[in-house]
Amino acid sequence: MSTHYDYIILGGGLAGLSLACQLLDSPLADRSILIIEPDDKERNDRTFCFWSDRPTPFDGLIRRSWDHIRLVDEHGPRPLHLGAYRYHMIRGLDFYRHARRALAAHANVTFVHAAAEHIEDGVDGAAVWAGGRRYFGRWIFDSRFRVVDFKADPANADALYQHFTGWLVETPHDAFDPSAATLFDFRVPSRPELRFCYVLPVSKRQALIEFVALSAYQLEPTLKAYIEDTLRLSDYRILEEEGGVSPLTDRPFPRRVSAHVMTIGTAGGRIKASSGYAYTRIQRDSAAIVHSLLQTGQPFRVPADSPFFRLCDALLLHLMRERGATMRSIFTTMFQRNPVGRIFRFLDESASALDVLLFIAHMPPRPFLQALYDYGAEALRHGLHDAMLKIKAGHRQFRSRLRENSWE
């Protein structure tokens, strides 16, 4: 039995639901949409954080915003004003429930609670098999991604894994300053990798406290020690827990994987490789897909990733991999020497040429020059290696043809 839809979205997380909502908020609102998701999304599995200096979709769901942030190291806190920007926090569960309610109000939107098993591309669309049934769509948007299936491109691509675990804690007395969010607190046990905690105070007695590291080593024990030994909170209770793994890689992710299938979200490379942030990139990508459908009738004409910022991400990833212990001082220097707005524009890939020049001029040159040299040398080695493999393969093919024609 086959059911036909204009758009099939595989995955009902941030990327899939954001795209569906933006489709319904456009002239394409009358098109049929199928969302296939195996999880009921009734748990606050993560928190979406982002900065912005203008209105964004789903602003009504923002749990808390801050106009000040802190960076903390062994020398103490460094308060930073965000200027025109605000740092926002949206609970994952709030987003899932809001989006699903909004979509369920439209008769042309269907939800299927099942796992997508495989896709068969065709002439006028593609078929998706899920829960033993076949669904046909004109366009398929695939957000499925499993970290265990991810492998970096061996041709000069870094791949790191950003592990995070967080607790929403409550204290019986005032313990937090809700006027500022601590984004980087480097007062965690040292290891040869970038590791830090952040504190997002919801009120004077509640805060989301998260530990982020590039390995899975001692995540929860480190978080517990940070809360009790560094923040000196002995009396608290855990209201919610969250955690996960995000891939940080300069590997290009294909967007058009077949004639009628497009990747979105993490599967479409929308996680910023050097920071792990994805929320605003996914919202911009959803808007670009809708615009492409309206202008061209197909979804693939979206802005390509900037080669310059891809190189910047590659250099930062190289430093994280090879010189992780230096990243603490690099991040500290970055915030000391640059206004926060310039840093945000650089990470958003919306920086002007002047912003870029000033940002680079205020960073320590030596580690980045060394990373650039290493990156170039590695690219050359891979290029020579690939060329030799092609020459050897051609030589084997030539000898095989000689034997087949009895010329030897």
Secondary structure, DSSP 8 states (H G I E B T S, - for coil): -EEEEEEEEE--SHHHHHHHHHHHTSTTTTS-EEEE-SS---S---EEEEEESS--TTGGG--EEESEEEEEETTEEEEEE-TT-EEEEEEHHHHHHHHHHHHHTSTTEEEE-S-EEEEEE-SSSEEEEETTEEEEEEEEEE----GGG----TTT--EEEEEEEEEEEE-SS----TT-EEEEE--S---SS-EEEEEEESSSSEEEEEEEESS-TTHHHHHHHIIIIIS---S-EEEEEEEEEEEEE-----SEEETTEEE-GGGGT-S-TTT---HHHHHHHHHHHHHHHHHHSSS-------HHHHHHHHHHHHHHHH-GGGHHHHHHHHHHHS-HHHHHHHHHT---HHHHHHHHHTS-HHHHHHHHHHHHHHHHHHHHHHHHHHHHHHHHHHHHHHHHTT--
